[in-house]
Amino acid sequence: MNRVGRVVVTGRGARRARRGHPWIFADDVLAADEDLRAGDVCRVEDRSGSFCCWASFSPASRIVLRRLSREEDPPGPATWLERFRAAVDRRRDYRVDDPPCLRLLHAEADGFPGLVADRYGDVLVLQPTTAWAERVAREHARAFAEASGAGAVLGRMDAPARRHEGLGRGVEPLWGHVPREVPVIEAGVPRTVDPWTGHKTGLYLDQQENHRRAPSWFAGGGEILDLFAAEGGFALPLARAGARVVAVDRSPGLLERGRRAAEEAGVGSGIEWVHGNAFDLLAAWQREGRTFDAIVLDPPPFARSRESRRGATRGYRDLHRRAFHLLRRGGRVLSFTCSFAVDTAAFEGAVREGIEEASASARVLGRPGAAADHPELLEVPESRYLRGLLLERVD
């Protein structure tokens, strides 16, 4: 499959290769074979020529090397099929509806740096963000489909992260016939997924378990505000449980998809879809004296780099201050951050400051995270990107 070359790294890079974080950055690369190309597998060595690991090569990226194996023998096609089958087996006990939607590969956490694989009904969607991952996706599409029981494979080569690798963007079938619409059941609610143009690979699968559990967290029902609602991942199961939901998003396209999904699920009358900016609407409703029994805050990343952390924490503080002004006494807030550059302490500190500025107080009832089919690597803090707080107002 891939050509094999040689890369020499610094002592720091060698330590990272042999243990700890599976990425090696450009600053730690001393030399590389001239004929190495993006996507090639390379033998990583220290200055003395001693073996460190096998890695994929990405010369255009700040992350030049992504560790593939620490075994002496080079990994090959049999390795990737074995790892894929193992990843599928690890999810055998994961709660799945029929037709299913779940993640089967979660990049580094499943031994496939730069590649995710999501199953929607009979369709397997592969989304590679590196040249190596794209090669694997193209060359093993049919084998991965057969191992997972899927009947077709779509390549979503359109993730924004690809620009950091110098890769083009597009969407194309890799094996079999891929329909434009795929019926699934997500968090117990019937949905129709568009694998070609849906967000990420079709849906926000990392929130699937939280979507499923949300009705029990807001058992009292009542009127619930769902900010950054997207296609209604939280709104639909909450409405199905009897709540009256106000779903807000700034994307008309996502709101329309959510509206159609609500009608298909028979809960259209339980959700009011509102197009607008969340911060502006919160300010307007505060002036009007409007309140809610519960609020869901699931915003897009406020910080995509460490340089933007200060602005992000200010955003989380302001968001929670405004939200708690609208929250009735005894009400609950389910809040998330997916900004890996803002660590847990900074996020919770910003939330606490916002609540204090609203002259309120809250107890923590839980800290939900990503669904179990999105595993984390302990040595990769970035893999714990989705962190949540379930709060109850107690003043």
C-alpha positions in Angstrom: 0.0 0.0 0.0 2.2 2.9 1.3 5.9 3.3 0.6 8.2 3.0 3.6 10.7 5.7 4.4 12.8 6.9 7.3 12.5 9.9 9.6 15.0 11.0 12.3 13.7 12.9 15.3 15.1 14.7 18.3 15.3 13.2 21.8 12.0 14.8 22.7 10.4 13.4 19.6 11.8 10.0 20.3 10.3 10.0 23.8 6.9 11.0 22.4 7.1 8.2 19.8 8.0 5.5 22.3 5.4 6.5 24.9 2.9 9.2 25.7 1.3 11.4 23.0 1.0 9.8 19.6 1.9 13.0 17.6 5.3 14.3 16.7 5.5 18.0 15.6 7.6 19.6 12.9 10.1 21.1 15.5 11.2 17.6 16.5 11.9 16.3 13.0 15.7 16.4 12.2 15.7 14.6 8.8 13.5 12.7 6.4 14.1 10.7 3.3 13.8 13.0 0.2 11.4 10.6 -1.6 8.9 10.5 1.3 5.5 11.8 0.3 2.3 12.7 2.2 0.6 9.6 3.4 3.6 7.4 3.4 4.4 5.1 6.3 7.8 5.8 7.8 10.2 4.3 10.3 10.9 6.8 13.0 14.4 6.7 14.5 16.4 8.7 17.1 19.8 10.2 16.4 21.5 6.9 17.0 19.4 5.1 14.5 17.4 3.2 17.1 13.8 2.3 16.3 11.1 4.5 17.9 7.9 3.6 16.0 6.1 3.5 12.7 4.2 6.6 11.7 2.3 8.3 8.9 4.0 11.2 7.2 2.3 14.6 6.8 4.9 17.2 5.7 2.4 20.0 5.2 1.1 19.7 8.7 2.4 21.0 12.0 1.8 17.4 13.1 4.3 15.8 10.8 4.2 12.3 12.3 1.3 10.3 13.7 2.2 7.1 15.4 0.8 3.9 13.8 2.6 1.2 15.7 5.4 0.5 18.2 6.0 -3.0 16.9 9.3 -3.7 15.1 7.5 -5.2 12.0 5.9 -2.5 9.7 2.1 -2.4 9.8 0.3 -3.2 6.6 -3.2 -4.0 5.1 -3.8 -6.9 7.5 -3.1 -4.6 10.4 -5.8 -2.1 9.4 -8.4 -4.8 8.8 -7.6 -6.4 12.2 -7.9 -3.1 14.0 -11.1 -2.2 12.2 -12.7 -5.5 13.3 -11.5 -5.0 16.8 -13.1 -1.5 16.9 -16.4 -3.0 15.7 -16.2 -5.7 18.3 -15.5 -3.2 21.1 -18.9 -1.6 20.3 -20.9 -4.8 20.3 -22.4 -4.0 23.7 -23.0 -0.3 22.9 -26.7 0.5 22.9 -27.8 0.7 19.2 -31.3 1.3 17.7 -32.4 -0.3 14.5 -31.7 1.0 11.9 -28.4 2.0 13.7 -26.3 5.1 13.8 -23.0 4.9 15.7 -19.3 5.6 15.4 -17.2 2.5 14.5 -13.8 4.2 14.3 -12.7 7.2 16.4 -9.3 8.1 14.9 -6.3 7.7 17.3 -8.4 6.1 20.0 -9.0 3.1 17.7 -5.6 3.0 16.1 -6.5 5.0 13.0 -5.0 8.5 13.3 -7.0 11.0 11.1 -9.8 8.6 10.3 -13.4 8.3 11.6 -16.0 5.8 10.4 -19.7 6.2 11.2 -22.5 3.8 10.4 -25.9 5.0 9.3 -28.3 2.2 8.5 -26.7 0.3 5.6 -24.2 3.1 4.8 -20.6 3.4 6.2 -19.3 6.9 6.1 -15.5 7.3 6.2 -14.1 10.8 6.9 -10.3 11.0 6.6 -8.4 14.2 7.5 -4.9 13.1 6.6 -3.3 11.7 3.4 -2.5 8.4 5.1 -6.1 8.0 6.3 -7.5 8.8 2.9 -5.3 6.1 1.4 -6.6 3.6 3.9 -10.2 4.7 3.4 -10.0 4.2 -0.4 -8.0 1.0 -0.4 -10.1 -0.8 2.3 -13.5 0.6 1.8 -15.1 -2.6 0.7 -13.3 -4.7 3.4 -14.5 -2.3 6.1 -18.0 -2.4 4.8 -18.1 -6.2 4.9 -16.6 -6.3 8.4 -19.2 -3.9 9.7 -22.2 -5.3 7.7 -22.7 -2.2 5.6 -23.8 -2.3 2.0 -22.1 0.9 0.8 -19.3 3.3 1.7 -19.2 7.1 1.3 -16.0 9.1 1.5 -16.5 12.5 3.3 -13.3 14.2 2.2 -14.7 17.6 3.2 -13.6 18.2 6.8 -12.1 21.6 7.4 -9.1 20.1 9.1 -7.9 18.8 5.8 -6.7 22.2 4.8 -4.0 21.9 7.5 -2.7 18.8 5.6 -2.7 20.5 2.2 -5.5 18.2 1.0 -8.4 19.0 -1.3 -12.1 18.6 -0.3 -14.9 16.6 -1.8 -17.5 13.9 -1.2 -17.6 10.7 -3.2 -18.9 7.1 -3.0 -16.0 4.6 -2.3 -18.0 1.4 -2.7 -21.5 0.5 -3.6 -24.6 2.7 -4.1 -24.9 5.5 -1.5 -28.4 6.9 -1.2 -29.1 10.6 -0.5 -31.4 9.7 2.5 -30.9 7.0 5.1 -33.5 6.2 7.7 -32.1 5.7 11.2 -33.2 5.9 14.8 -31.1 8.3 16.9 -31.7 8.4 20.7 -34.9 6.5 20.2 -36.3 9.0 17.6 -36.8 8.2 13.9 -34.5 10.4 11.7 -33.6 10.7 8.1 -29.8 11.3 7.6 -28.2 12.8 4.5 -24.7 11.2 4.6 -23.6 13.4 1.6 -24.2 16.8 3.2 -25.2 16.3 6.8 -23.1 17.9 9.5 -19.8 16.1 10.1 -20.7 12.7 8.6 -24.5 13.1 9.0 -25.4 13.7 12.6 -23.8 14.8 15.9 -23.2 11.2 17.1 -21.0 12.2 20.0 -24.1 13.6 21.8 -26.3 10.6 21.1 -26.3 9.2 24.6 -26.9 12.7 26.1 -29.8 13.2 23.6 -31.2 9.9 24.9 -30.8 10.8 28.6 -31.9 14.4 28.4 -35.7 13.7 29.0 -34.8 11.9 32.3 -32.6 14.9 33.4 -35.5 17.2 32.7 -38.2 14.9 34.1 -40.5 17.8 35.0 -40.9 18.7 31.4 -42.4 22.2 31.1 -40.9 24.8 28.8 -37.3 24.1 27.7 -35.0 26.4 25.7 -32.6 24.6 23.4 -29.9 27.0 22.2 -27.6 26.1 19.3 -30.2 23.4 18.5 -28.8 22.5 15.1 -31.1 19.7 13.7 -32.9 19.1 17.0 -30.8 16.4 18.6 -32.0 17.5 22.1 -35.2 19.1 21.0 -36.8 16.0 19.4 -36.4 13.5 22.4 -37.4 16.3 24.8 -40.6 17.1 22.8 -41.3 13.4 22.5 -41.2 13.2 26.3 -43.9 15.9 26.5 -41.8 19.1 26.9 -42.6 22.3 25.1 -39.3 23.2 23.4 -38.1 26.5 21.9 -35.2 25.5 19.5 -32.8 28.3 18.5 -30.1 28.2 15.8 -28.6 30.7 13.4 -28.5 28.3 10.5 -31.7 28.2 8.5 -30.7 25.0 6.8 -30.2 23.1 10.1 -33.5 24.5 11.5 -35.3 23.3 8.4 -33.8 19.8 8.8 -34.8 19.8 12.4 -38.3 20.9 11.5 -38.7 18.1 9.0 -37.3 15.6 11.4 -39.8 16.7 14.0 -42.7 16.3 11.6 -41.4 12.8 10.7 -41.2 11.9 14.4 -44.7 13.2 15.1 -43.5 15.9 17.5 -43.8 18.9 15.3 -46.4 20.6 17.4 -44.1 20.4 20.5 -41.2 22.5 19.1 -41.0 26.2 18.2 -38.1 26.7 15.8 -36.5 30.1 16.1 -33.8 31.5 13.7 -31.4 34.0 15.4 -28.3 34.7 17.4 -28.4 33.0 20.8 -26.8 35.9 22.7 -29.1 38.5 21.1 -32.2 36.4 21.8 -31.1 35.8 25.4 -30.7 39.6 25.9 -34.1 40.4 24.4 -35.9 37.7 26.4 -34.3 39.0 29.6 -35.6 42.5 28.9 -39.1 40.9 28.3 -38.9 38.9 31.5 -39.3 35.6 29.8 -38.2 32.5 31.7 -37.8 28.7 31.1 -38.0 25.6 33.3 -34.8 24.2 31.7 -32.1 25.3 29.2 -29.8 23.4 27.0 -26.5 25.1 25.9 -24.6 23.1 23.2 -22.6 25.7 21.3 -20.1 25.2 18.5 -16.4 25.6 19.6 -15.7 29.0 21.1 -11.9 28.4 20.8 -10.2 26.5 18.0 -6.7 27.4 19.1 -4.9 28.2 22.4 -4.6 31.8 21.3 -8.4 32.2 21.4 -8.9 30.8 24.9 -9.4 34.2 26.6 -12.2 35.2 24.3 -13.8 31.7 24.6 -13.9 31.8 28.4 -15.5 35.2 28.3 -18.1 33.8 25.9 -18.9 30.9 28.2 -19.2 33.3 31.1 -21.5 35.7 29.3 -23.6 32.8 27.9 -24.3 31.4 31.4 -25.0 34.8 32.9 -27.6 35.4 30.3 -29.1 31.9 30.5 -29.4 32.0 34.3 -31.3 35.3 34.1 -33.9 33.3 32.2 -33.9 30.2 34.3 -36.8 29.7 36.8 -35.9 28.8 40.4 -35.3 25.1 40.7 -34.7 24.9 37.0 -31.9 23.0 35.3 -29.2 23.8 32.7 -27.4 21.2 30.6 -24.3 22.9 29.2 -21.4 21.7 27.0 -18.1 22.8 25.6 -16.4 21.2 22.6 -13.5 23.6 22.7 -10.5 21.3 23.6 -8.3 24.4 23.9 -10.4 25.5 26.9 -9.6 22.9 29.7 -12.1 21.7 32.2 -11.0 24.1 35.0 -11.2 27.1 32.7 -14.7 26.1 31.4 -16.2 25.4 34.8 -14.6 28.6 36.1 -16.2 30.6 33.4 -19.6 29.0 34.1 -19.3 29.7 37.8 -18.5 33.4 37.1 -21.4 33.7 34.8 -23.8 32.2 37.3 -22.4 34.5 40.1 -22.9 37.5 37.8 -26.5 36.5 37.4 -26.8 36.6 41.3 -27.7 32.9 41.2 -26.3 29.7 42.6 -26.2 26.1 41.2 -25.4 22.6 42.2 -23.7 20.1 39.9 -25.8 17.1 39.2 -23.5 15.5 36.6 -20.7 15.9 34.2 -21.8 14.2 30.9 -19.3 13.7 28.1 -19.2 12.0 24.7 -21.0 8.8 23.9 -19.2 5.5 24.6 -18.6 4.9 20.9 -16.3 8.0 21.0 -13.5 6.7 23.3 -10.8 8.9 24.7 -7.0 8.3 25.0 -5.8 9.2 28.4 -2.5 10.4 27.0 -4.3 12.6 24.5 -6.1 15.4 26.3 -7.5 16.7 23.0 -9.6 13.5 22.7 -11.7 14.6 25.7 -13.1 17.5 23.7 -16.7 17.2 24.7 -17.4 18.1 28.4 -20.7 18.9 30.0 -22.3 20.1 33.2 -25.8 19.3 34.4 -26.7 22.1 36.8 -29.7 22.9 39.1 -30.5 26.4 40.3 -30.7 26.3 44.1 -30.9 30.0 45.2 
